[in-house]
Amino acid sequence: MSDLHLWWYVTRASALVAWVTLTVAVLWGVLLSTRIPQTVANPAWLQDLHRWLGGTALIMTGLHMFSLVLDSWSRFSLTDVLVPLSAGYRPWPVALGVVAFYLLLAVYGSSLLRARMSPRWWKRLHYGSYAAVVLVTFHAGWSGTDAGAWGYRLVALILVVSTMVAVLTRVLTGGGRPPASRRTPRRPRSAPQPMTVGATHLLASGIVGIDLTARDGGELPVWTPGSHVTVHLPHGLQRRYSLCGDPADRTRYRIAVHRAPHSRGGSSWLHASARPGTVLYVGPPENHFPLEPAHDYLFLAGGIGITPIKAMIESLPAHRRWRLIYLGRSRATMAFCEELEQRWPQNVSIHAHDETGSRLDLAPILAAATAGAVYCCGPAAMTDEVVARVSPARLHIERFTATPGQSPGPRRPIDVTCSRSNRHVHVSESQSVLEALEHARVPVMASCREGVCGACETRVLAGEVEHLDAVPHTPGKDRLGVMYPCISRAHSPTLVLDL
């Protein structure tokens, strides 16, 4: 292991790798700070890659220094590579490399201790990465034995120009946020707009249809089947309702509101107070239940769950194969029942409990549906059975009643860090994460507050989430790096959220 050529090559190779990875780490950090990749579904892997690049640069720098000491030709001592200006060979250029190593060590250390550091100090230390790249560039140009080679000059030119572009990008974008002195509060991602109730329709016993129009009479935002809007009621409640009208009609949104037997004030207020001319604040359409392409479809609707399903059926081309199983207590309480049977008598099966006297057995229906997509929207008993019998790859489900998971142990306090706003929020045992964020004036859009609708979806940058919600696609939540703070908590003592 003391061969002259071995350590000479290790010294050169590790130095070049360290220089390249350090520069790429800085470029990646600039990309993250500018918020350019904010549309990526999971920002956590971007942070992980940034840390991995920084760690690789630090390890390669350490290997470069270690191999210099072991190389008998270079004759560097441990003091020479650790103490600036102590080396006999080109002391000033070597000192620049030593200082760059300590800067890199401080920057990487601050990443590991970020949760325990003041955001201001963490940011200041991270600016040291720019200085480290500059120092390494001059160190390599003045002390390297390969500085005159054309390959070295090409690599140096690429890295120096890349760094200059990164710094320029950082200055022009301002890090993706304005300075604190002129920063405006971050608005909720679904800001509600005033709309007018244009008309109301009795769709079934206990179900009223409400048409919503723009106050200025203009066109409304485009929506797709499966979309919902969040209605903000005057007394502070927010309720989500599926759109069941015609997506091509840009003049109105139509929702169907079922008056819940144990209403907490949402559906009962709309039934009693929504009249033509009433002004309601309504959020823009969102779709957590999209209709995806398939050769054939099996639609399962229970009660008011017919609303998103109806819009999906009406959007299908005439040649598409599909079947609807619509369940309810009685035909009198089932919205759109007669319309669906009259328009598609061969495709629609109505099962009213008061007519059959028994609950429909879904097992043989689901067993026969071995291909195609299955779309289900209904009460918990129905959706739970469908989830147990249909492959997740074929199943698309939306719940309108909460069936959140239960935590296996007592609730514990959580410390939440909001990365965008640099806020630290403590969540007590008696609070939900959403309640604590709202108390700290961190804006988060929310609707059902029961872990059903998905409106409060929040990106998770660090920490282990305890998913207690009933939003579909549970296996993908950790992969996507999302949580629903209205009800979900954390297995880890801390969480870092993209808020």
Secondary structure, DSSP 8 states (H G I E B T S, - for coil): ---HHHHHHHHHHHHHHHHHHHHHHHHHHHHHHTTGGGGSS-THHHHHHHHHHHHHHHHHHHHHHHHHHH-TTT---HHHHHSTT--SSSHHHHHHHHHHHHHHHHHHHHHHTGGGS-HHHHHHHHTHHHHHHHHHHHHHHHH-TTTTSHHHHHHHHHHHHHHHHHHHHHHHHGGGS--GGG------SS--EEEEEEEEEEEETTEEEEEEEETTS-------TT-EEEEE-TTS-EEEEEB-S-TT-TT-EEEEEE--TT--SHHHHHHHH--TT-EEEE---B-SS-----SEEEEEEEGGGHHHHHHHHHHS-TT-EEEEEEEES-GGG-TTHHHHHHH-TTTEEEEEHHHHSS----HHHHHH--SSEEEEEE-HHHHHHHHHHS-TTTEEEEESS------SS----EEEEETTTTEEEEE-TTS-HHHHHHHTT-----SSSSSSS-TT-EEEEES-EE-----S-GGGHHHHTEE-TTT-EESSSEEEE--
